[in-house]
Amino acid sequence: MKKLGLKTLLAAMIASLVFVAACNSGTGSSTGSPSSSPSGGQPGESGGANVGAKEEYVIKMLTQSPNAVKRSDESAIGKIIKEKFNIVFEYVQSPGNMTDKLNLMLAGGDYPEIVAIQDNQTFDKYARSGALLPLDDFVKAAPEFKERYKVQIPLWKMGGPDGKLYKWESFVPIDFENNVEVSDIGVRIDTLKEQGWPNLLSTDDYIRFLKQALQDHPTTNGQKTIGMVVPFAEPWGMQGIATAMYEKGGRYSTAAGNMGVLWKHVDQKFEDTMTNEYVKESLAFFNKLYREGILDKDSFTDKMDQVQEKLNSGRALSVWYTTWGLLGASKGLIEAGNPELQYINMPIRSMTQVERNEKRQIRVEDSRSSSIYAITKNAKHPERILELLGWAATEEGRILLQSGIEGEHYTIVDGKRVPTESFKKMLTDAEVQKSSGLGMPGIGQFDFLGYVYTNAPDGVPYSMYLDPKTQDELQLTAEMRDAYAQLGWKNSKDYFLRTGEAAYTGISATIAIDSTSELGALHQRMVDFRVKNSAKLIVEPKSDEEFESLYQTVIEEYAKLNPQSVVDEYNRLYQEKQAQLAQLK
């Protein structure tokens, strides 16, 4: 049911949906809502609408992408969407804090027809205000959408105030192999080569390795070499990545974020962060790095800009966690005539994690609150938007929106899609992105129609660049790829795929305590305590024995806060939501 079937199923709910939209329009101001050409008629077939029966429908979309076109029909894929549905998206630049803008638009009733929301709190405000149209009838009429998002739909419903479906999200669902999110340690390639391409893993391995590398390279291009850089001054620095060793092992994932509790995936329960054994090992590791003169003393005042500058110059031998800056630094080093100073991402585990040799729990998100989309009551023709959304969930829609046009962006070899040079060029050339309508996640023209990280029936990801081998070919330099080969890896994700497993977040990532409650205030005090004392534990101890003594003193003081009450509430809320989820499935 890819063509006439969807039209037939949608027809039953169009009248009621239009009626709801009309009624809602009468109860709230539409002043300043995005303009579009009026249109009559019924939705066309999902595989291709009868555009002759419909007038052009222009929908304004707010964007902060520097590569956005003015109108979607300026791109190849946008032209096809216009031919099929006579819908055109007009992209309006909206600089500044998007959440603040959305809150102002909600207060004035002048929000767009399709709203892009980046957090659950703002979504909750929109849903509770009556600004969003429910999608439950649409899902009943769109079997391919329902099947594609069968795991996500119950989770999305739980995010609403009344159990109805008001949103969809991009960048889910995810096949683990296509999106292995690991940020461990970026290491300079020349030092790996000089020390015989060691398979670094334990914290002790890294301390020995970096001490030797500092001895071998006291200066870099006339500047003092730095052992390890870390942006602890970022809001998520000391609070999040200073204690991040827990995510490198086989018990916990990052589903709970960087607050006062951790998600123990293997037991499906929350535990306290400050008292966690891997968190302790994380802080002890940084203390030893500090004592050995390896950790950059400016890490406590450096933010990402300063860390990136030190990577760009090649001065840093390594970087903790923020490995997303490695490619940019490596390309710059090539241009500067220093290709040997490039970096690659390497794995790390605490000594206990190495001894236990457990499968690493690598978070795979089932929902993404940073990429929420919804249709508002200001939509002129919600039934036409839904027709397009239903088509976008079909095989035809997903292939076109994420792989492009056969012959131009991919060819078929042995039954599988293979990216063309045009597709590869699109990933790095802004003008080609604009003209094609494709793009990397977050900058694609049609991300809001549901960008998925799963494989198509041919075994190739819908977004072809997500294949690990293709990712490396398109996103790593030749020297970076060679370094992984020297280490014996098949690709840059090989080690993590061999030693890790998917830890799907389910509802664990949605659990939160009301920040205005007494327990919510206590939770924040727990976080503040950990941030303050983490810095103390890294800097003050002059030996392992002093670290242990100070750590015990800190934990005794921490226990006076009664942190277990917050942990217990998280687990109670988790069980409560589990019961709700069972009812929604």
TORVO-14441 format. One record per residue (C-alpha): residue number from 1; x negated, z negated, y negated. Coordinates in nm, 2 decimals. Each point is the difference from the previous one (the first is absolute). Layout:
REM residues N
   doza     east       up    north
    NUM        X        Z        Y
...
REM end
This chain:
REM residues 585
   doza     east       up    north
      1     0.00     0.00     0.00
      2    -0.25     0.11    -0.26
      3     0.21     0.25    -0.20
      4     0.38     0.01     0.02
      5     0.01    -0.34     0.17
      6    -0.12    -0.20    -0.29
      7     0.24     0.17    -0.23
      8     0.29    -0.07     0.22
      9    -0.09    -0.37     0.04
     10    -0.07    -0.05    -0.37
     11     0.33     0.15    -0.10
     12     0.20    -0.30     0.12
     13    -0.17    -0.24    -0.23
     14    -0.06     0.22    -0.31
     15     0.35    -0.07    -0.15
     16    -0.03    -0.38     0.03
     17    -0.36     0.00    -0.14
     18     0.10     0.21    -0.30
     19     0.29    -0.24    -0.05
     20    -0.23    -0.30     0.01
     21    -0.24     0.17    -0.25
     22     0.29     0.08    -0.23
     23     0.13    -0.35     0.01
     24    -0.34    -0.15    -0.06
     25    -0.06     0.24    -0.29
     26     0.31    -0.14    -0.17
     27    -0.12    -0.36     0.02
     28    -0.35     0.05    -0.14
     29    -0.17     0.19    -0.28
     30    -0.16     0.33     0.09
     31    -0.15     0.04    -0.35
     32    -0.34     0.16     0.03
     33     0.03     0.08     0.37
     34    -0.18     0.31     0.11
     35     0.17     0.32    -0.08
     36     0.08     0.27     0.26
     37     0.21     0.31     0.01
     38     0.36    -0.06     0.12
     39     0.07     0.13     0.35
     40     0.30     0.04     0.22
     41     0.03     0.10     0.36
     42    -0.08    -0.17     0.32
     43    -0.34    -0.06     0.17
     44    -0.15     0.30     0.17
     45    -0.16     0.01     0.34
     46    -0.30    -0.23     0.04
     47    -0.22     0.30     0.09
     48     0.09     0.19    -0.31
     49     0.27    -0.05    -0.26
     50     0.22     0.28    -0.15
     51    -0.16    -0.03    -0.35
     52     0.24     0.27    -0.13
     53     0.28    -0.26     0.03
     54    -0.19    -0.26    -0.19
     55    -0.14    -0.02    -0.35
     56    -0.35    -0.12    -0.06
     57    -0.03    -0.38     0.03
     58    -0.29    -0.15    -0.20
     59    -0.09    -0.36     0.08
     60    -0.25    -0.18    -0.22
     61    -0.27    -0.20     0.19
     62    -0.22    -0.25    -0.18
     63    -0.37     0.04     0.10
     64    -0.34    -0.15    -0.07
     65    -0.19     0.27     0.19
     66    -0.25     0.19    -0.22
     67     0.05     0.30     0.23
     68     0.37     0.03    -0.04
     69     0.15     0.33    -0.09
     70     0.28     0.03    -0.26
     71     0.26     0.14     0.25
     72    -0.01     0.01     0.37
     73     0.08     0.37     0.02
     74    -0.34     0.07    -0.15
     75    -0.14    -0.07     0.35
     76     0.03     0.20     0.32
     77     0.19    -0.27     0.18
     78     0.21    -0.08    -0.30
     79     0.11     0.36    -0.01
     80     0.12    -0.02     0.36
     81     0.19    -0.32    -0.07
     82     0.17     0.18    -0.29
     83     0.08     0.30     0.21
     84     0.16    -0.22     0.27
     85     0.18    -0.26    -0.22
     86    -0.03     0.12    -0.36
     87    -0.15    -0.34    -0.09
     88    -0.29    -0.03    -0.24
     89    -0.19    -0.32    -0.08
     90    -0.12    -0.04    -0.35
     91    -0.30    -0.24    -0.02
     92    -0.02    -0.22    -0.30
     93    -0.32    -0.19    -0.07
     94     0.07    -0.38    -0.04
     95    -0.33    -0.18    -0.07
     96    -0.02    -0.38    -0.01
     97     0.14    -0.27     0.22
     98     0.27     0.17     0.21
     99     0.16    -0.33     0.11
    100     0.06    -0.10    -0.36
    101     0.14     0.34    -0.08
    102     0.24    -0.02     0.30
    103     0.12    -0.34    -0.11
    104     0.07     0.13    -0.35
    105     0.18     0.30     0.14
    106     0.21    -0.22     0.22
    107     0.10    -0.22    -0.29
    108     0.11     0.31    -0.20
    109     0.15     0.19     0.29
    110    -0.21     0.31    -0.07
    111    -0.19     0.01     0.32
    112    -0.07     0.34     0.17
    113     0.20     0.16     0.28
    114    -0.26    -0.08     0.26
    115    -0.19    -0.31    -0.08
    116    -0.36    -0.07     0.13
    117    -0.06    -0.38     0.04
    118    -0.33    -0.16     0.08
    119     0.10    -0.36     0.11
    120     0.28    -0.18     0.18
    121     0.09    -0.22    -0.30
    122     0.09     0.30    -0.22
    123     0.19     0.16     0.29
    124     0.20    -0.32     0.04
    125     0.09     0.00    -0.37
    126     0.12     0.37     0.02
    127     0.19    -0.06     0.32
    128     0.18    -0.32    -0.12
    129     0.09     0.16    -0.33
    130     0.20     0.28     0.18
    131    -0.23     0.27    -0.14
    132    -0.07     0.15     0.35
    133     0.22     0.20     0.23
    134     0.03    -0.11     0.36
    135    -0.14     0.25     0.26
    136     0.17    -0.13     0.32
    137     0.25     0.29     0.03
    138    -0.28     0.24    -0.06
    139    -0.21    -0.14     0.28
    140     0.30     0.04     0.24
    141     0.02     0.37    -0.10
    142    -0.37     0.06     0.02
    143    -0.12    -0.05     0.36
    144    -0.35     0.12    -0.07
    145    -0.05    -0.24    -0.29
    146     0.14    -0.28     0.21
    147    -0.23     0.08     0.29
    148    -0.31     0.04    -0.21
    149     0.05    -0.33    -0.17
    150     0.16    -0.19     0.28
    151    -0.25    -0.29    -0.03
    152     0.01    -0.01    -0.38
    153     0.37     0.02    -0.06
    154     0.08    -0.35     0.12
    155    -0.29    -0.13    -0.21
    156     0.12     0.19    -0.30
    157     0.34    -0.15     0.04
    158    -0.14    -0.35     0.01
    159    -0.15     0.07    -0.34
    160     0.34     0.04    -0.16
    161     0.24    -0.27    -0.12
    162     0.29     0.08     0.23
    163    -0.14     0.16     0.32
    164     0.06     0.35    -0.12
    165    -0.26     0.27    -0.03
    166    -0.10     0.08    -0.36
    167    -0.35     0.14     0.04
    168    -0.25     0.20     0.19
    169    -0.38    -0.02    -0.01
    170    -0.29     0.24     0.01
    171    -0.32    -0.03     0.22
    172     0.19    -0.13     0.30
    173     0.03     0.02     0.29
    174    -0.37     0.00     0.10
    175    -0.18     0.10     0.32
    176    -0.29    -0.24     0.02
    177    -0.27     0.27     0.07
    178     0.10     0.18    -0.32
    179    -0.04    -0.29    -0.24
    180    -0.26    -0.25     0.12
    181    -0.02    -0.24    -0.30
    182    -0.33    -0.18     0.03
    183    -0.21    -0.12    -0.29
    184    -0.31    -0.18     0.12
    185    -0.35     0.06    -0.14
    186    -0.14     0.30    -0.17
    187    -0.37     0.05     0.09
    188    -0.26     0.22    -0.15
    189    -0.10     0.28     0.24
    190    -0.37     0.00    -0.06
    191    -0.03    -0.37     0.11
    192     0.18     0.08     0.32
    193    -0.24     0.28     0.08
    194    -0.31    -0.20    -0.08
    195     0.11    -0.28     0.23
    196     0.07     0.24     0.29
    197     0.38     0.04    -0.04
    198     0.09    -0.35     0.12
    199     0.36    -0.07     0.12
    200     0.07    -0.27    -0.25
    201     0.29    -0.23     0.08
    202    -0.04    -0.38    -0.03
    203    -0.06    -0.19    -0.33
    204    -0.34    -0.10     0.13
    205    -0.08     0.37     0.06
    206     0.08     0.08    -0.36
    207    -0.21    -0.29    -0.15
    208    -0.30     0.11     0.20
    209     0.05     0.37    -0.09
    210     0.05    -0.06    -0.37
    211    -0.29    -0.24    -0.03
    212    -0.23     0.27     0.15
    213     0.15     0.27    -0.22
    214    -0.06    -0.20    -0.31
    215    -0.36    -0.05     0.10
    216    -0.03     0.38     0.06
    217     0.17     0.09    -0.33
    218    -0.06    -0.26    -0.27
    219     0.09     0.27    -0.26
    220     0.21     0.31     0.00
    221    -0.07     0.27    -0.26
    222    -0.18    -0.26    -0.21
    223     0.27    -0.26     0.01
    224     0.01    -0.32     0.20
    225     0.18     0.06     0.34
    226     0.31    -0.21     0.07
    227     0.07    -0.11     0.36
    228     0.38    -0.02    -0.01
    229     0.26     0.05    -0.28
    230     0.35    -0.14     0.00
    231     0.27     0.01    -0.28
    232     0.10    -0.37     0.03
    233     0.12     0.01    -0.36
    234     0.29     0.22     0.09
    235     0.33    -0.19     0.04
    236    -0.01     0.08     0.37
    237    -0.38    -0.07     0.02
    238    -0.05    -0.36     0.07
    239     0.36    -0.04     0.10
    240     0.00     0.28     0.26
    241    -0.33     0.16     0.11
    242    -0.22    -0.31    -0.01
    243     0.19    -0.13     0.30
    244     0.07     0.33     0.17
    245    -0.20    -0.06     0.31
    246     0.32    -0.10     0.18
    247     0.11     0.36     0.01
    248    -0.31     0.12     0.18
    249     0.09    -0.17     0.33
    250     0.26     0.01     0.27
    251     0.26    -0.25    -0.11
    252     0.11     0.05    -0.36
    253     0.10     0.30    -0.21
    254     0.04     0.04    -0.38
    255     0.38     0.02     0.02
    256     0.04    -0.32    -0.21
    257    -0.22     0.11    -0.28
    258    -0.24    -0.24    -0.17
    259     0.22    -0.31    -0.08
    260     0.01    -0.34     0.17
    261     0.08     0.12     0.36
    262    -0.13     0.24     0.25
    263     0.19     0.21     0.26
    264    -0.12    -0.07     0.35
    265     0.11     0.32     0.15
    266    -0.08    -0.08     0.37
    267     0.23    -0.31    -0.02
    268     0.25     0.14    -0.25
    269    -0.02    -0.30    -0.23
    270    -0.14    -0.11    -0.34
    271    -0.30    -0.24    -0.03
    272    -0.17    -0.16    -0.30
    273    -0.28     0.20    -0.17
    274    -0.23    -0.27    -0.13
    275    -0.05    -0.17     0.33
    276    -0.04     0.32     0.21
    277    -0.32     0.01     0.20
    278    -0.07     0.36    -0.10
    279     0.06    -0.07    -0.36
    280    -0.26    -0.28     0.03
    281    -0.25     0.25     0.16
    282     0.07     0.24    -0.28
    283    -0.09    -0.25    -0.27
    284    -0.31    -0.12     0.21
    285    -0.11     0.36     0.01
    286     0.01     0.04    -0.37
    287    -0.17    -0.33    -0.05
    288    -0.29     0.12     0.22
    289    -0.02     0.33    -0.18
    290    -0.01    -0.19    -0.33
    291    -0.28    -0.24     0.12
    292    -0.20     0.29     0.13
    293     0.01     0.19    -0.33
    294     0.20     0.28     0.15
    295     0.34    -0.05    -0.17
    296     0.00     0.13    -0.36
    297     0.01    -0.30    -0.24
    298     0.23     0.21    -0.22
    299     0.26     0.03     0.27
    300     0.20    -0.29    -0.15
    301     0.04     0.18    -0.33
    302    -0.01     0.36     0.12
    303     0.32     0.21     0.03
    304     0.03     0.34     0.17
    305    -0.14     0.19    -0.29
    306    -0.32    -0.20     0.01
    307    -0.02     0.02     0.38
    308     0.06     0.38     0.00
    309    -0.28     0.05    -0.26
    310    -0.24    -0.18     0.23
    311     0.10     0.22     0.29
    312    -0.02     0.31    -0.22
    313    -0.36    -0.08    -0.09
    314    -0.09    -0.07     0.36
    315    -0.14    -0.35    -0.10
    316     0.23    -0.18     0.25
    317    -0.10     0.00     0.36
    318     0.35    -0.10     0.11
    319     0.35    -0.07    -0.13
    320     0.26    -0.24     0.15
    321     0.35     0.13     0.07
    322     0.04     0.24    -0.29
    323    -0.11     0.30     0.20
    324     0.24     0.24    -0.17
    325    -0.26     0.07    -0.26
    326    -0.27     0.12     0.25
    327     0.09     0.37    -0.01
    328     0.00     0.03    -0.38
    329    -0.33    -0.19    -0.02
    330    -0.15     0.22     0.28
    331     0.10     0.33    -0.17
    332    -0.15    -0.13    -0.33
    333    -0.32    -0.09     0.17
    334    -0.03     0.35     0.14
    335     0.05     0.15    -0.34
    336    -0.27    -0.24    -0.14
    337    -0.25     0.12     0.25
    338     0.02    -0.32     0.22
    339     0.19     0.11     0.31
    340    -0.19    -0.25     0.22
    341     0.17    -0.29    -0.19
    342     0.35     0.08     0.12
    343     0.23    -0.25     0.18
    344     0.22    -0.03     0.30
    345     0.25    -0.26     0.11
    346    -0.12    -0.22     0.28
    347     0.18    -0.27     0.21
    348    -0.06    -0.38    -0.02
    349     0.12    -0.30     0.21
    350    -0.07    -0.37    -0.02
    351    -0.22    -0.16     0.26
    352     0.31    -0.15     0.18
    353     0.18     0.34    -0.01
    354    -0.30     0.17     0.16
    355    -0.01    -0.26     0.27
    356     0.37     0.03     0.08
    357    -0.02     0.38     0.00
    358     0.37     0.04    -0.06
    359     0.18     0.32    -0.11
    360     0.01     0.00    -0.37
    361     0.35    -0.02    -0.15
    362     0.02     0.28    -0.25
    363     0.30    -0.01    -0.23
    364     0.24     0.30     0.02
    365     0.28    -0.03    -0.25
    366     0.36     0.06     0.11
    367     0.12    -0.01    -0.36
    368    -0.17     0.06    -0.34
    369     0.16    -0.18    -0.29
    370    -0.24     0.18    -0.24
    371     0.17     0.33     0.07
    372     0.38    -0.07    -0.02
    373     0.24     0.28    -0.10
    374     0.38    -0.02    -0.07
    375     0.28     0.20    -0.14
    376     0.16    -0.16    -0.30
    377     0.36     0.02    -0.12
    378    -0.13     0.23    -0.28
    379    -0.05     0.28     0.25
    380     0.21     0.30    -0.10
    381     0.02     0.14     0.35
    382    -0.10    -0.26     0.25
    383     0.13     0.21     0.29
    384    -0.25     0.28    -0.08
    385    -0.28    -0.25    -0.02
    386     0.10    -0.14     0.34
    387     0.02     0.35     0.14
    388    -0.36     0.06    -0.10
    389    -0.11    -0.34     0.13
    390     0.17     0.07     0.33
    391    -0.18     0.34     0.02
    392    -0.33    -0.17    -0.09
    393     0.02    -0.21     0.32
    394     0.03     0.31     0.22
    395    -0.29     0.17     0.17
    396     0.03     0.29    -0.24
    397     0.00    -0.23    -0.30
    398    -0.29    -0.23     0.11
    399    -0.23     0.30     0.09
    400     0.07     0.17    -0.33
    401    -0.03    -0.31    -0.21
    402    -0.32    -0.13     0.16
    403    -0.18     0.30     0.16
    404     0.12     0.28    -0.23
    405     0.07     0.36     0.07
    406    -0.11     0.17     0.33
    407    -0.26     0.26    -0.07
    408    -0.09    -0.14    -0.34
    409    -0.07    -0.37     0.08
    410    -0.03     0.00     0.38
    411    -0.01     0.24     0.29
    412     0.11    -0.06     0.36
    413    -0.28    -0.01     0.26
    414     0.08    -0.08     0.36
    415     0.34    -0.14    -0.12
    416    -0.15    -0.23    -0.25
    417    -0.02     0.01    -0.38
    418    -0.35     0.05    -0.14
    419    -0.06    -0.04    -0.37
    420    -0.12     0.30    -0.20
    421    -0.26     0.00    -0.26
    422     0.28     0.00    -0.26
    423     0.13    -0.33     0.14
    424    -0.34    -0.15     0.00
    425    -0.07     0.11    -0.35
    426     0.34    -0.16    -0.10
    427    -0.14    -0.35     0.08
    428    -0.27     0.02    -0.26
    429     0.13     0.25    -0.26
    430     0.27    -0.12    -0.24
    431     0.11     0.35    -0.09
    432     0.05     0.10     0.36
    433     0.20    -0.32     0.05
    434     0.22     0.10    -0.29
    435     0.06     0.35     0.12
    436     0.06    -0.09     0.36
    437     0.22    -0.31    -0.04
    438    -0.21    -0.18     0.26
    439    -0.23    -0.29    -0.07
    440    -0.15    -0.32     0.13
    441     0.24    -0.30     0.04
    442     0.09    -0.14    -0.34
    443    -0.06     0.32    -0.19
    444     0.21     0.25     0.20
    445     0.29     0.16    -0.19
    446     0.25    -0.09     0.26
    447    -0.12    -0.34     0.13
    448     0.34    -0.14    -0.09
    449     0.17     0.21     0.27
    450    -0.17    -0.21     0.27
    451    -0.37     0.04     0.08
    452    -0.06    -0.10     0.36
    453    -0.33    -0.08     0.18
    454     0.11     0.11     0.34
    455    -0.08     0.29     0.23
    456     0.22     0.31     0.03
    457     0.10     0.13     0.34
    458    -0.32     0.21     0.02
    459    -0.20    -0.32     0.00
    460    -0.15     0.06    -0.35
    461     0.10    -0.23    -0.28
    462     0.26     0.14    -0.24
    463    -0.27    -0.05    -0.27
    464    -0.28     0.19     0.18
    465    -0.27    -0.18    -0.19
    466     0.10    -0.33     0.18
    467    -0.17     0.11     0.32
    468    -0.31    -0.22     0.02
    469    -0.23     0.30     0.06
    470     0.16     0.19    -0.28
    471    -0.01    -0.30    -0.23
    472    -0.38    -0.02     0.04
    473    -0.04     0.37    -0.04
    474     0.19     0.00    -0.33
    475    -0.08    -0.34    -0.14
    476    -0.35    -0.09     0.10
    477    -0.33     0.16    -0.10
    478    -0.22     0.16     0.26
    479    -0.24    -0.29    -0.03
    480     0.28    -0.25     0.06
    481     0.12     0.19     0.31
    482    -0.36     0.02     0.13
    483    -0.05    -0.37    -0.04
    484     0.30    -0.07     0.22
    485    -0.13     0.25     0.26
    486    -0.33    -0.18     0.00
    487     0.18    -0.33     0.08
    488     0.16     0.17     0.29
    489     0.35     0.01    -0.15
    490     0.23     0.30     0.05
    491     0.14    -0.04    -0.35
    492     0.02    -0.26    -0.27
    493     0.29    -0.18     0.17
    494    -0.13     0.03     0.35
    495    -0.13    -0.36     0.03
    496     0.32    -0.15    -0.14
    497     0.22     0.21     0.23
    498    -0.20    -0.10     0.30
    499    -0.01    -0.37    -0.08
    500     0.32    -0.06    -0.19
    501     0.37     0.04     0.06
    502     0.31     0.05    -0.22
    503     0.16    -0.32    -0.14
    504     0.33     0.13    -0.14
    505     0.13    -0.22    -0.27
    506     0.37    -0.01     0.08
    507     0.18    -0.25    -0.21
    508    -0.31    -0.23    -0.04
    509    -0.11     0.18    -0.32
    510     0.35    -0.06    -0.15
    511    -0.01    -0.39     0.02
    512    -0.04    -0.18    -0.32
    513     0.10    -0.34    -0.14
    514     0.20    -0.01    -0.32
    515    -0.26    -0.05    -0.27
    516     0.23    -0.20    -0.22
    517     0.06    -0.26     0.27
    518    -0.19    -0.32     0.06
    519    -0.16     0.15     0.31
    520    -0.08     0.31    -0.20
    521    -0.19    -0.21    -0.26
    522    -0.19    -0.18     0.28
    523    -0.09     0.34     0.15
    524    -0.16     0.10    -0.33
    525    -0.19    -0.33    -0.02
    526    -0.14     0.07     0.35
    527    -0.12     0.34    -0.11
    528    -0.16    -0.14    -0.32
    529    -0.17    -0.27     0.20
    530    -0.15     0.25     0.24
    531    -0.12     0.23    -0.28
    532    -0.17    -0.28    -0.19
    533    -0.16    -0.15     0.31
    534    -0.11     0.33     0.16
    535    -0.23     0.06    -0.30
    536    -0.14    -0.35     0.04
    537    -0.06     0.04     0.37
    538    -0.18     0.33    -0.06
    539    -0.23    -0.13    -0.27
    540    -0.07    -0.37     0.04
    541    -0.12    -0.06     0.36
    542    -0.38     0.04     0.04
    543     0.01    -0.01     0.39
    544     0.24     0.05     0.29
    545     0.03    -0.38     0.02
    546     0.09    -0.03    -0.36
    547     0.26     0.27     0.04
    548     0.16    -0.18     0.29
    549     0.01    -0.33    -0.19
    550     0.15     0.15    -0.31
    551     0.25     0.20     0.20
    552     0.13    -0.32     0.17
    553     0.03    -0.17    -0.33
    554     0.20     0.29    -0.14
    555     0.23     0.02     0.30
    556     0.07    -0.38    -0.02
    557     0.10     0.05    -0.37
    558     0.21     0.31     0.09
    559     0.20    -0.19     0.27
    560     0.14    -0.23    -0.28
    561     0.20     0.30    -0.13
    562     0.20     0.01     0.33
    563    -0.06     0.37     0.05
    564     0.17    -0.01     0.34
    565     0.34    -0.02    -0.17
    566    -0.06     0.35    -0.14
    567    -0.12     0.13     0.33
    568     0.31    -0.14     0.17
    569     0.23     0.16    -0.25
    570    -0.17     0.34     0.05
    571     0.06    -0.03     0.38
    572     0.36    -0.11    -0.06
    573     0.07     0.30    -0.22
    574    -0.16     0.23     0.25
    575     0.22    -0.12     0.28
    576     0.30     0.03    -0.23
    577    -0.09     0.36    -0.09
    578    -0.06     0.08     0.37
    579     0.36    -0.10     0.07
    580     0.12     0.22    -0.29
    581    -0.20     0.29     0.12
    582     0.14    -0.02     0.34
    583     0.35     0.03    -0.14
    584    -0.09     0.30    -0.22
    585    -0.15     0.20     0.29
REM end
